[in-house]
Amino acid sequence: MDEQEVKRLEDSMQLHTYHKLPIVLERGEGVYLFDKSGKRYIDFMSAYGVAILGHSNVAVIEAVQNQMQKLISCHGSVYNEARAKLLSKLKLISPPDLQHFYLCNSGAEAIEAAMKFARKVRRKKGFIAFSGGYHGKTFGALSVTWGEKYREPFAPLLDGVVFGRYGDVEQLEKLPFEEVAAVIVEPVQGESGIKMANQEFFNTIQSRCKETGCLMIVDEIQTGLGRTGKMWGHEHYALRPDIITVAKGIGGGIPLGVTMVSNKVAEAIELGDHTTTFGGNPVAAAAGCAVIDFILSNRLIEHSRSLGKVFRERLAEMSNQKLYKESRNMGLMAALELRIKFMNVLDEALKHGLITLYSGLNIIRMLPPLIISKEQLDEGLDILLQALKKTGENL
Ligand SMILES: *Cc1c(COP(=O)(O)O)cnc(C)c1O
């Protein structure tokens, strides 16, 4: 099939819910992607943060192939070694208070489970969420997602969701923590453009939860597994959540989501409360094991932390560009906020072999694979810098 045919088929039959880049990807290798014509791109998108180990990681391929030959399907109602191993590895990396796991297939599903569990424990229905927050697009997850344009066409959503302002410490005192099941928060807001709140904000959430018994759900779907330079984004703020949600990179590209919960939550959950057919299937479990092993044995957390410093310096250097407003990063999660809409810069970067993400209308967002080398990070940022210069000249 040629490129035009691929585009024609997708455009004519897939529902138009995705904004598409004008390229057809064929294969990947490490931090690089190749389109049908063989053109190479450096990948700062990582399939929205999924490809933390880059593309075609040999350890993941081998684990999946081996498991496929043994057993592909095994429902959660039957025991299986791949699942048992995944659970043991999750226990190695999960926060010490969160040692029980619900396995599912995506971020939104991990959030749905978290929300149901919180209601069951607290016997209260509401949630506190925050401006700019993104938690997925199923009904429950959408109810705590900020974007009005995503929510409005599907109302009514869940009752009792109150949005606070992300980063507003004073307002936290007025939010109804005593009346809701849980507060749900991202340690760094990914979808809204790598937005951060300060230590005091998180301290106050922690103390309000302690005072009122409100559960704390920390959404680590984008920030988890070393993305921010620590295993979990919430470690930067010394939070002690009751529940965390994990997905995106955990399956090495195979759909896998995890809801990690405390003893107290685990004790409240009973037979049949929440299940899903594919959750914890052997292939996803084998992939998850390979990902966790690879992160630990290659010290990717430390790598992400040290490259985060390089990222910061390089982004600061770009500040002499007239289109530039501000840059933000934590580890290998970064954003460059522009004074103009990003479209021309993204197009120009793509032309020169860089695929990157965006947020809103003027934020370039970067989530390179955690395996990226300093030279490759420089290579991608050089392309971005050139794209900025060129766009600046053409204005
Ligand atoms: C991507 C994302 C989700 C939703 O995950 P899906 O797998 O797309 O359902 C939820 N929360 C955060 C923070 C995310 O980045």
The ligand as an ORCA input file, in Angstrom:
! r2SCAN-3c Opt
* xyz 0 1
  C      -2.986      9.665     29.034
  C      -3.478      9.985     30.371
  C      -4.660      9.430     30.879
  C      -5.580      8.553     30.039
  O      -4.973      7.386     29.609
  P      -5.651      6.574     28.374
  O      -4.799      5.341     28.269
  O      -5.522      7.468     27.174
  O      -7.051      6.297     28.721
  C      -5.024      9.721     32.176
  N      -4.268     10.523     32.954
  C      -3.114     11.075     32.511
  C      -2.306     11.935     33.425
  C      -2.692     10.837     31.205
  O      -1.565     11.409     30.756
*
